[in-house]
Amino acid sequence: MNASEFRKRGKEMVDYVADYIEGVEKRQVYPDVEPGYLRPLIPATAPQDPETFEDIMTDVEKIIMPGVTHWHSPNFFAYFPTASSYPAMLADMLCGAIGCIGFSWAASPACTELETVMMDWLGKMLELPEAFLAGSNGEGGGVIQGSASEATLVALLAARTKVTRQLQAASPELTQAAIMEKLVAYSSDQAHSSVERAGLIGGVKLKAIPSDGKFAMRASALQEALERDKAAGLIPFFVVATLGTTSCCSFDNVLEVGPICNRENMWLHIDAAYAGSAFICPEFRHLLNGVEFADSFNFNPHKWLLVNFDCSAMWVKNRNNLTGAFKLDPVYLKHSHQDSGLITDYRHWQLPLGRRFRSLKMWFVFRIYGVKGLQAYIRKHVQLSREFESLVRQDPRFEICAEVTLGLVCFRLKGSNKLNEALLEKINNAKKIHLVPCHLRDKFVLRFAICSRSVESAHIQHAWKHIRELATQLLQSGKE
Ligand SMILES: *Cc1c(COP(=O)(O)O)cnc(C)c1O
């Protein structure tokens, strides 16, 4: 494909994308295909001879689209939102064109420097404490990770290195193996599975702290575990607090947990993967109170801030804790500016070497929407979830299962788990809308997450009417 062909196809692709997004509501939100559907539809090997662009696009509609779950349909209420906006897609195209691998400052100075500035912009939107910003000439700063899972893992590994070095400095005879055996990390029993995985990958014990009646981690439960483990000779070193849990969007009490972490020399990492975007609104900023106690903080603009995947924003108070933990400088990656102390080599802040020019997406989105536009977007989603909540509350057959703070409503039919499993199956088999469940303690619960950029009140009303009809059918069939 040469440049003139690219110009033509590029314009066609933009039209295809705009048509797709505009028309996505008309597509069935969840596909009809069975596992393995695709292989028989395409050749077993790559073509020997070139094919045409038309043929590929025909196959996109014929083979790919029938197997797509349409996350951007206004009838999609599953998981959490994944962000999508036109300026982000355009910036991604530019990112592909520049195609640099920004592992060091020298590898593409703009790639590094725009990221640092965008992370400061975003940090200021959230009113993060100065200590997390790079521009203050302090020791903090932000980095874009690929996912919240990576951010948690990076924080855990950095904390592990930090505590190991401290202990070895005090007692040089201690081996790393002897220390690792005793390290213990904590998160609430509501934390995302990626936290448990970080513990597995990092080779340290991770203990679940029982959450309270509002699914929040509290000081007393953490303190209890801590005392027990210290008495058993273990070394507590790392705590993950979640702001906006995946199951029900509950909030750990960071104002309580934070001071304990500081006092006990435990690294506090805050995972606000979903909820973090809402903190750009002054009325939700209080949910972030206590972040001043954290060593690292992370959320996903690729969930709820209109920046397409992948873009996970992570800040640390002391960048040396990251760069000091992971630094290696082979000669082929060295460059003449690196020891000046003025520049950032982001490869030391993350697991992979390679990294895309992801900050372009933030820059485009922040400028096209403005902070006010982004705030309005968050508020609209919260408004829609409140609307859904009040519909549920008006039907005495249903109950709300957790406090609705942002864009997620957890609800169920009053009755058995089996009944609710049957309701969810009916909903997802009808394929008019798409939901996923969660467990809250021993209850099977349906999650209704406001997801699409184009979702409106009418979609919420329709979805609720549909759910009620299916519930009525289900309750009647049970009686017969
Ligand atoms: C979605 C979610 C994650 C995982 O995010 P990735 O970026 O896909 O790793 C982690 N924690 C919480 C609380 C989440 O909601």
The ligand as a MOL file (V3000), in Angstrom:
LIG
                    3D

  0  0  0     0  0            999 V3000
M  V30 BEGIN CTAB
M  V30 COUNTS 15 15 0 0 0
M  V30 BEGIN ATOM
M  V30 1 C -10.9530 -2.6630 35.9870 0
M  V30 2 C -10.2230 -2.7440 37.2680 0
M  V30 3 C -8.8970 -3.2010 37.3190 0
M  V30 4 C -8.1970 -3.8050 36.1310 0
M  V30 5 O -7.8750 -2.8540 35.2000 0
M  V30 6 P -6.8420 -3.1780 34.0190 0
M  V30 7 O -6.4220 -1.8340 33.5730 0
M  V30 8 O -7.6110 -3.9390 33.0030 0
M  V30 9 O -5.7370 -3.9760 34.6000 0
M  V30 10 C -8.2310 -3.1360 38.5270 0
M  V30 11 N -8.8350 -2.6520 39.6230 0
M  V30 12 C -10.1090 -2.2300 39.6140 0
M  V30 13 C -10.7230 -1.6980 40.8820 0
M  V30 14 C -10.8450 -2.2610 38.4410 0
M  V30 15 O -12.1220 -1.8550 38.4410 0
M  V30 END ATOM
M  V30 BEGIN BOND
M  V30 1 1 1 2
M  V30 2 1 2 3
M  V30 3 2 2 14
M  V30 4 1 3 4
M  V30 5 2 3 10
M  V30 6 1 4 5
M  V30 7 1 5 6
M  V30 8 2 6 7
M  V30 9 1 6 8
M  V30 10 1 6 9
M  V30 11 1 10 11
M  V30 12 2 11 12
M  V30 13 1 12 13
M  V30 14 1 12 14
M  V30 15 1 14 15
M  V30 END BOND
M  V30 END CTAB
M  END
